[in-house]
Amino acid sequence: MKTRWNLIIPIWFATAFLAIAVMVAIPGKALTWFGAILAGSVALVSLIHLIKASPTGFVKELIYVGGGAYLILAALSLYLFLGV
């Protein structure tokens, strides 16, 4: 089974972009929005698979997107907590 990196990597970039945009726009509420961004990244993978009506690789892509988005948001949360 081939992993579709051309689907996963743009979602990671979108997650990072949205998280940084939220940190700049409303830094006091950034951590609240991080949960919505993470949920949105997982929902996007689900929506893509629903539209293409193919379950092939669905769980693997959910794990990669969710795990990568979680790591991105965890790193940015650490940045906020440390106040760098």
N, CA, C and O atoms as CSV, one atom per row, in Angstrom:
chain,resi,resn,atom,element,x,y,z
A,1,MET,N,N,0.839,-1.174,0.000
A,1,MET,CA,C,0.000,0.000,0.000
A,1,MET,C,C,0.887,1.242,0.000
A,1,MET,O,O,1.797,1.378,0.818
A,2,LYS,N,N,0.605,2.125,-0.921
A,2,LYS,CA,C,1.428,3.303,-1.102
A,2,LYS,C,C,0.837,4.481,-0.322
A,2,LYS,O,O,-0.360,4.755,-0.409
A,3,THR,N,N,1.674,5.161,0.426
A,3,THR,CA,C,1.231,6.336,1.162
A,3,THR,C,C,1.168,7.519,0.211
A,3,THR,O,O,2.079,7.736,-0.587
A,4,ARG,N,N,0.097,8.274,0.301
A,4,ARG,CA,C,-0.082,9.420,-0.595
A,4,ARG,C,C,0.483,10.670,0.059
A,4,ARG,O,O,-0.245,11.451,0.671
A,5,TRP,N,N,1.771,10.845,-0.078
A,5,TRP,CA,C,2.431,11.995,0.539
A,5,TRP,C,C,1.976,13.306,-0.080
A,5,TRP,O,O,2.035,14.349,0.572
A,6,ASN,N,N,1.517,13.271,-1.340
A,6,ASN,CA,C,1.042,14.493,-1.976
A,6,ASN,C,C,-0.267,14.983,-1.362
A,6,ASN,O,O,-0.674,16.115,-1.622
A,7,LEU,N,N,-0.922,14.178,-0.572
A,7,LEU,CA,C,-2.092,14.590,0.201
A,7,LEU,C,C,-1.695,15.014,1.613
A,7,LEU,O,O,-2.234,15.983,2.147
A,8,ILE,N,N,-0.775,14.307,2.202
A,8,ILE,CA,C,-0.425,14.505,3.611
A,8,ILE,C,C,0.390,15.784,3.828
A,8,ILE,O,O,0.071,16.569,4.721
A,9,ILE,N,N,1.405,15.998,3.048
A,9,ILE,CA,C,2.306,17.138,3.255
A,9,ILE,C,C,1.601,18.488,3.104
A,9,ILE,O,O,1.851,19.377,3.918
A,10,PRO,N,N,0.731,18.692,2.101
A,10,PRO,CA,C,0.013,19.977,2.053
A,10,PRO,C,C,-0.880,20.225,3.270
A,10,PRO,O,O,-1.054,21.368,3.693
A,11,ILE,N,N,-1.439,19.164,3.826
A,11,ILE,CA,C,-2.252,19.338,5.036
A,11,ILE,C,C,-1.363,19.750,6.207
A,11,ILE,O,O,-1.774,20.559,7.038
A,12,TRP,N,N,-0.148,19.202,6.283
A,12,TRP,CA,C,0.785,19.631,7.328
A,12,TRP,C,C,1.145,21.101,7.167
A,12,TRP,O,O,1.188,21.845,8.146
A,13,PHE,N,N,1.403,21.520,5.925
A,13,PHE,CA,C,1.727,22.929,5.684
A,13,PHE,C,C,0.545,23.829,6.030
A,13,PHE,O,O,0.728,24.902,6.606
A,14,ALA,N,N,-0.654,23.402,5.685
A,14,ALA,CA,C,-1.849,24.188,6.018
A,14,ALA,C,C,-2.022,24.283,7.528
A,14,ALA,O,O,-2.411,25.331,8.045
A,15,THR,N,N,-1.736,23.198,8.236
A,15,THR,CA,C,-1.823,23.205,9.700
A,15,THR,C,C,-0.833,24.199,10.284
A,15,THR,O,O,-1.189,24.996,11.152
A,16,ALA,N,N,0.403,24.156,9.813
A,16,ALA,CA,C,1.422,25.082,10.318
A,16,ALA,C,C,1.065,26.523,9.982
A,16,ALA,O,O,1.208,27.410,10.824
A,17,PHE,N,N,0.602,26.764,8.762
A,17,PHE,CA,C,0.230,28.120,8.353
A,17,PHE,C,C,-0.914,28.658,9.203
A,17,PHE,O,O,-0.849,29.785,9.694
A,18,LEU,N,N,-1.954,27.859,9.378
A,18,LEU,CA,C,-3.095,28.309,10.184
A,18,LEU,C,C,-2.703,28.551,11.641
A,18,LEU,O,O,-3.148,29.518,12.258
A,19,ALA,N,N,-1.870,27.669,12.183
A,19,ALA,CA,C,-1.451,27.827,13.577
A,19,ALA,C,C,-0.630,29.101,13.762
A,19,ALA,O,O,-0.830,29.828,14.735
A,20,ILE,N,N,0.276,29.374,12.852
A,20,ILE,CA,C,1.090,30.592,12.956
A,20,ILE,C,C,0.216,31.827,12.754
A,20,ILE,O,O,0.412,32.842,13.421
A,21,ALA,N,N,-0.749,31.742,11.833
A,21,ALA,CA,C,-1.665,32.868,11.622
A,21,ALA,C,C,-2.477,33.157,12.880
A,21,ALA,O,O,-2.685,34.318,13.230
A,22,VAL,N,N,-2.930,32.123,13.552
A,22,VAL,CA,C,-3.688,32.294,14.800
A,22,VAL,C,C,-2.786,32.864,15.890
A,22,VAL,O,O,-3.209,33.723,16.663
A,23,MET,N,N,-1.544,32.387,15.950
A,23,MET,CA,C,-0.616,32.903,16.964
A,23,MET,C,C,-0.358,34.390,16.768
A,23,MET,O,O,-0.204,35.120,17.748
A,24,VAL,N,N,-0.309,34.851,15.529
A,24,VAL,CA,C,-0.058,36.261,15.237
A,24,VAL,C,C,-1.326,37.089,15.480
A,24,VAL,O,O,-1.266,38.168,16.070
A,25,ALA,N,N,-2.470,36.574,15.022
A,25,ALA,CA,C,-3.717,37.336,15.078
A,25,ALA,C,C,-4.290,37.415,16.489
A,25,ALA,O,O,-4.642,38.499,16.953
A,26,ILE,N,N,-4.386,36.286,17.169
A,26,ILE,CA,C,-4.976,36.258,18.518
A,26,ILE,C,C,-4.136,35.364,19.437
A,26,ILE,O,O,-4.525,34.235,19.735
A,27,PRO,N,N,-3.005,35.865,19.874
A,27,PRO,CA,C,-2.099,35.023,20.673
A,27,PRO,C,C,-2.699,34.533,21.992
A,27,PRO,O,O,-2.314,33.474,22.487
A,28,GLY,N,N,-3.624,35.280,22.559
A,28,GLY,CA,C,-4.226,34.860,23.823
A,28,GLY,C,C,-5.150,33.665,23.697
A,28,GLY,O,O,-5.375,32.950,24.674
A,29,LYS,N,N,-5.681,33.441,22.524
A,29,LYS,CA,C,-6.613,32.334,22.287
A,29,LYS,C,C,-6.022,31.260,21.377
A,29,LYS,O,O,-6.744,30.377,20.914
A,30,ALA,N,N,-4.737,31.328,21.120
A,30,ALA,CA,C,-4.109,30.410,20.161
A,30,ALA,C,C,-4.270,28.950,20.573
A,30,ALA,O,O,-4.576,28.101,19.735
A,31,LEU,N,N,-4.070,28.653,21.840
A,31,LEU,CA,C,-4.150,27.264,22.274
A,31,LEU,C,C,-5.560,26.712,22.115
A,31,LEU,O,O,-5.737,25.521,21.858
A,32,THR,N,N,-6.555,27.563,22.266
A,32,THR,CA,C,-7.934,27.139,22.050
A,32,THR,C,C,-8.156,26.777,20.588
A,32,THR,O,O,-8.813,25.782,20.284
A,33,TRP,N,N,-7.619,27.570,19.702
A,33,TRP,CA,C,-7.784,27.326,18.272
A,33,TRP,C,C,-6.971,26.139,17.783
A,33,TRP,O,O,-7.318,25.535,16.769
A,34,PHE,N,N,-5.898,25.792,18.482
A,34,PHE,CA,C,-5.071,24.666,18.049
A,34,PHE,C,C,-5.881,23.370,17.996
A,34,PHE,O,O,-5.679,22.550,17.100
A,35,GLY,N,N,-6.780,23.183,18.934
A,35,GLY,CA,C,-7.629,21.990,18.928
A,35,GLY,C,C,-8.515,21.945,17.696
A,35,GLY,O,O,-8.702,20.887,17.095
A,36,ALA,N,N,-9.063,23.099,17.321
A,36,ALA,CA,C,-9.908,23.170,16.125
A,36,ALA,C,C,-9.089,22.910,14.868
A,36,ALA,O,O,-9.572,22.266,13.936
A,37,ILE,N,N,-7.872,23.398,14.834
A,37,ILE,CA,C,-7.007,23.168,13.666
A,37,ILE,C,C,-6.670,21.688,13.538
A,37,ILE,O,O,-6.684,21.140,12.436
A,38,LEU,N,N,-6.367,21.040,14.658
A,38,LEU,CA,C,-6.069,19.610,14.637
A,38,LEU,C,C,-7.284,18.812,14.169
A,38,LEU,O,O,-7.159,17.915,13.335
A,39,ALA,N,N,-8.449,19.138,14.701
A,39,ALA,CA,C,-9.667,18.439,14.284
A,39,ALA,C,C,-9.950,18.680,12.808
A,39,ALA,O,O,-10.397,17.775,12.104
A,40,GLY,N,N,-9.693,19.889,12.339
A,40,GLY,CA,C,-9.914,20.203,10.935
A,40,GLY,C,C,-9.007,19.426,10.001
A,40,GLY,O,O,-9.425,19.033,8.911
A,41,SER,N,N,-7.774,19.201,10.415
A,41,SER,CA,C,-6.853,18.448,9.564
A,41,SER,C,C,-7.301,16.995,9.423
A,41,SER,O,O,-7.222,16.419,8.338
A,42,VAL,N,N,-7.769,16.409,10.519
A,42,VAL,CA,C,-8.263,15.029,10.461
A,42,VAL,C,C,-9.572,14.969,9.672
A,42,VAL,O,O,-9.790,14.035,8.900
A,43,ALA,N,N,-10.435,15.957,9.862
A,43,ALA,CA,C,-11.705,15.988,9.128
A,43,ALA,C,C,-11.463,16.155,7.630
A,43,ALA,O,O,-12.215,15.610,6.821
A,44,LEU,N,N,-10.438,16.893,7.254
A,44,LEU,CA,C,-10.132,17.088,5.839
A,44,LEU,C,C,-9.763,15.770,5.169
A,44,LEU,O,O,-10.191,15.502,4.046
A,45,VAL,N,N,-8.975,14.951,5.847
A,45,VAL,CA,C,-8.629,13.636,5.293
A,45,VAL,C,C,-9.897,12.793,5.143
A,45,VAL,O,O,-10.082,12.122,4.128
A,46,SER,N,N,-10.757,12.829,6.142
A,46,SER,CA,C,-12.010,12.077,6.069
A,46,SER,C,C,-12.869,12.559,4.910
A,46,SER,O,O,-13.452,11.748,4.190
A,47,LEU,N,N,-12.954,13.868,4.722
A,47,LEU,CA,C,-13.746,14.437,3.638
A,47,LEU,C,C,-13.193,14.038,2.274
A,47,LEU,O,O,-13.955,13.714,1.363
A,48,ILE,N,N,-11.886,14.060,2.134
A,48,ILE,CA,C,-11.268,13.665,0.862
A,48,ILE,C,C,-11.583,12.210,0.537
A,48,ILE,O,O,-11.892,11.880,-0.608
A,49,HIS,N,N,-11.506,11.342,1.542
A,49,HIS,CA,C,-11.811,9.934,1.307
A,49,HIS,C,C,-13.300,9.718,1.064
A,49,HIS,O,O,-13.678,8.804,0.330
A,50,LEU,N,N,-14.142,10.536,1.664
A,50,LEU,CA,C,-15.577,10.428,1.420
A,50,LEU,C,C,-15.911,10.826,-0.011
A,50,LEU,O,O,-16.731,10.183,-0.667
A,51,ILE,N,N,-15.269,11.891,-0.491
A,51,ILE,CA,C,-15.527,12.359,-1.853
A,51,ILE,C,C,-15.033,11.350,-2.892
A,51,ILE,O,O,-15.722,11.077,-3.876
A,52,LYS,N,N,-13.846,10.802,-2.670
A,52,LYS,CA,C,-13.320,9.861,-3.666
A,52,LYS,C,C,-13.864,8.448,-3.482
A,52,LYS,O,O,-13.619,7.579,-4.319
A,53,ALA,N,N,-14.603,8.208,-2.390
A,53,ALA,CA,C,-15.272,6.927,-2.129
A,53,ALA,C,C,-14.320,5.737,-2.218
A,53,ALA,O,O,-14.638,4.708,-2.815
A,54,SER,N,N,-13.159,5.899,-1.618
A,54,SER,CA,C,-12.184,4.814,-1.609
A,54,SER,C,C,-11.555,4.706,-0.222
A,54,SER,O,O,-10.923,5.655,0.243
A,55,PRO,N,N,-11.718,3.573,0.438
A,55,PRO,CA,C,-11.157,3.419,1.780
A,55,PRO,C,C,-9.676,3.043,1.797
A,55,PRO,O,O,-9.095,2.900,2.873
A,56,THR,N,N,-9.068,2.883,0.654
A,56,THR,CA,C,-7.680,2.431,0.574
A,56,THR,C,C,-6.738,3.425,1.248
A,56,THR,O,O,-6.667,4.589,0.856
A,57,GLY,N,N,-6.022,2.958,2.259
A,57,GLY,CA,C,-5.027,3.778,2.947
A,57,GLY,C,C,-5.608,4.821,3.881
A,57,GLY,O,O,-4.884,5.705,4.338
A,58,PHE,N,N,-6.891,4.741,4.175
A,58,PHE,CA,C,-7.570,5.751,4.982
A,58,PHE,C,C,-6.975,5.870,6.383
A,58,PHE,O,O,-6.647,6.969,6.829
A,59,VAL,N,N,-6.838,4.749,7.070
A,59,VAL,CA,C,-6.345,4.775,8.449
A,59,VAL,C,C,-4.890,5.243,8.502
A,59,VAL,O,O,-4.517,6.015,9.385
A,60,LYS,N,N,-4.080,4.783,7.570
A,60,LYS,CA,C,-2.677,5.188,7.539
A,60,LYS,C,C,-2.560,6.705,7.335
A,60,LYS,O,O,-1.754,7.364,7.992
A,61,GLU,N,N,-3.366,7.248,6.423
A,61,GLU,CA,C,-3.319,8.686,6.173
A,61,GLU,C,C,-3.847,9.477,7.362
A,61,GLU,O,O,-3.331,10.552,7.668
A,62,LEU,N,N,-4.867,8.956,8.034
A,62,LEU,CA,C,-5.355,9.618,9.254
A,62,LEU,C,C,-4.276,9.672,10.320
A,62,LEU,O,O,-4.110,10.688,10.996
A,63,ILE,N,N,-3.548,8.581,10.467
A,63,ILE,CA,C,-2.488,8.523,11.475
A,63,ILE,C,C,-1.362,9.492,11.130
A,63,ILE,O,O,-0.876,10.215,12.000
A,64,TYR,N,N,-0.945,9.510,9.865
A,64,TYR,CA,C,0.131,10.419,9.461
A,64,TYR,C,C,-0.278,11.877,9.588
A,64,TYR,O,O,0.479,12.694,10.113
A,65,VAL,N,N,-1.470,12.207,9.109
A,65,VAL,CA,C,-1.922,13.598,9.178
A,65,VAL,C,C,-2.143,14.015,10.624
A,65,VAL,O,O,-1.683,15.078,11.040
A,66,GLY,N,N,-2.838,13.192,11.390
A,66,GLY,CA,C,-3.090,13.517,12.786
A,66,GLY,C,C,-1.812,13.601,13.603
A,66,GLY,O,O,-1.642,14.523,14.402
A,67,GLY,N,N,-0.915,12.646,13.409
A,67,GLY,CA,C,0.351,12.656,14.141
A,67,GLY,C,C,1.233,13.830,13.780
A,67,GLY,O,O,1.818,14.469,14.655
A,68,GLY,N,N,1.332,14.117,12.493
A,68,GLY,CA,C,2.146,15.254,12.056
A,68,GLY,C,C,1.577,16.578,12.522
A,68,GLY,O,O,2.313,17.453,12.977
A,69,ALA,N,N,0.255,16.724,12.406
A,69,ALA,CA,C,-0.389,17.958,12.862
A,69,ALA,C,C,-0.225,18.116,14.374
A,69,ALA,O,O,0.002,19.220,14.869
A,70,TYR,N,N,-0.341,17.007,15.098
A,70,TYR,CA,C,-0.159,17.052,16.552
A,70,TYR,C,C,1.257,17.506,16.905
A,70,TYR,O,O,1.430,18.324,17.809
A,71,LEU,N,N,2.257,16.998,16.218
A,71,LEU,CA,C,3.639,17.391,16.492
A,71,LEU,C,C,3.881,18.866,16.158
A,71,LEU,O,O,4.566,19.569,16.900
A,72,ILE,N,N,3.319,19.329,15.043
A,72,ILE,CA,C,3.455,20.743,14.674
A,72,ILE,C,C,2.835,21.626,15.744
A,72,ILE,O,O,3.448,22.597,16.187
A,73,LEU,N,N,1.618,21.288,16.161
A,73,LEU,CA,C,0.924,22.101,17.157
A,73,LEU,C,C,1.572,21.983,18.539
A,73,LEU,O,O,1.556,22.942,19.311
A,74,ALA,N,N,2.136,20.832,18.853
A,74,ALA,CA,C,2.842,20.686,20.125
A,74,ALA,C,C,4.087,21.565,20.158
A,74,ALA,O,O,4.381,22.193,21.175
A,75,ALA,N,N,4.815,21.611,19.052
A,75,ALA,CA,C,6.011,22.456,18.985
A,75,ALA,C,C,5.638,23.930,19.107
A,75,ALA,O,O,6.320,24.686,19.799
A,76,LEU,N,N,4.560,24.343,18.438
A,76,LEU,CA,C,4.134,25.736,18.533
A,76,LEU,C,C,3.564,26.065,19.909
A,76,LEU,O,O,3.704,27.195,20.378
A,77,SER,N,N,2.930,25.102,20.558
A,77,SER,CA,C,2.454,25.306,21.925
A,77,SER,C,C,3.630,25.496,22.879
A,77,SER,O,O,3.589,26.352,23.763
A,78,LEU,N,N,4.659,24.705,22.698
A,78,LEU,CA,C,5.867,24.857,23.509
A,78,LEU,C,C,6.469,26.237,23.297
A,78,LEU,O,O,6.917,26.878,24.248
A,79,TYR,N,N,6.479,26.687,22.065
A,79,TYR,CA,C,6.966,28.033,21.740
A,79,TYR,C,C,6.156,29.092,22.502
A,79,TYR,O,O,6.721,30.044,23.041
A,80,LEU,N,N,4.828,28.919,22.543
A,80,LEU,CA,C,3.986,29.865,23.269
A,80,LEU,C,C,4.231,29.800,24.771
A,80,LEU,O,O,4.300,30.837,25.430
A,81,PHE,N,N,4.363,28.601,25.318
A,81,PHE,CA,C,4.576,28.450,26.758
A,81,PHE,C,C,5.917,29.040,27.201
A,81,PHE,O,O,6.013,29.646,28.268
A,82,LEU,N,N,6.938,28.860,26.384
A,82,LEU,CA,C,8.253,29.365,26.754
A,82,LEU,C,C,8.393,30.857,26.480
A,82,LEU,O,O,9.280,31.516,27.023
A,83,GLY,N,N,7.509,31.384,25.632
A,83,GLY,CA,C,7.544,32.814,25.335
A,83,GLY,C,C,8.797,33.249,24.602
A,83,GLY,O,O,9.320,34.340,24.826
A,84,VAL,N,N,9.267,32.384,23.729
A,84,VAL,CA,C,10.504,32.664,22.985
A,84,VAL,C,C,10.340,33.820,22.050
A,84,VAL,O,O,11.284,34.186,21.350
